[in-house]
Amino acid sequence: MKQNPTEHFDQAAASWDKKQHRVRLAHDIATAIAHLPINQEMTAMDYGCGTGLVGLALAPKLKWLTGVDTSKGMLTIFAKKAAKLSENNVSTRLLDLALAPSPEQFDLVICSMTLHHIEKVDKVLTEFFAALNPDGYLAVADLDEEDGSYHDQDAGEEHYGFDRRKMKRKLADIGFRNIHFQTVHAIDKSVDGEQKSFPIFLVTARKSCQN
Ligand SMILES: C[S@@+](CC[C@H](N)C(=O)[O-])C[C@H]1O[C@@H](n2cnc3c(N)ncnc32)[C@H](O)[C@@H]1O
């Protein structure tokens, strides 16, 4: 039977950071996002923040970071780690953007390795747009389209990665501009005795004031 994805992440939260491949992946994603012109005047939402491997690495470069997730277990770990940072500029929010809009506006929205767990991708991307201030930045990292062999246990995947061209069209239709893709990491895995590489893209875009 398919496990409730929130339960899966609640249970996984305490030991999430012990997997070195997750730490390495998040490091590469955060490093690429740090190349955006972010600064300490900016507020950010990390949607599907998990334990904060990406968001908390960027928090010192920002004015404020809000970690948003649907898993209380993940948010508890995120908050514990945030409390150890010297900056006191992080908060958490339990929220599903498919069900309710963000009550706050941000200059940057991050979403790392979460979109493939979300059924209503179009709705959530539209909510990212709505949650951004004019000229705000979007940074979404996820798997390129794959055949379903990436996840060896069912953790509530709704999509087997994403096709970059379709994603670009989706973002443009919503109103994003300056849409750029880059490959930031590749996860090598043995699948049924065969070595496979799963590339991870980062797409960055902007909520432009101009149409
Ligand atoms: C694979 S983890 C990624 C965590 C973190 N962003 C990172 O890169 O290390 C996916 C996260 O998305 C959260 N999540 C799953 N579905 C979600 C949804 N519909 N809305 C918000 N968060 C969700 C999970 O609870 C989990 O923390």
The ligand as an ORCA input file, in Angstrom:
! r2SCAN-3c Opt
* xyz 0 1
  C      13.234     15.133     -0.892
  S      12.824     16.203      0.432
  C      13.802     17.656      0.026
  C      14.148     18.450      1.250
  C      15.035     19.684      0.988
  N      14.383     20.648      0.143
  C      16.371     19.306      0.406
  O      16.642     19.617     -0.765
  O      17.160     18.693      1.151
  C      11.173     16.728      0.008
  C      10.514     17.593      1.057
  O       9.280     18.094      0.517
  C       8.272     18.011      1.509
  N       6.988     17.936      0.797
  C       6.429     16.859      0.180
  N       5.261     17.207     -0.382
  C       5.090     18.523     -0.119
  C       4.080     19.464     -0.443
  N       3.000     19.120     -1.144
  N       4.225     20.738     -0.010
  C       5.326     21.098      0.711
  N       6.311     20.256      1.057
  C       6.187     18.991      0.632
  C       8.627     16.788      2.312
  O       8.022     16.804      3.583
  C      10.143     16.897      2.354
  O      10.575     17.655      3.442
*
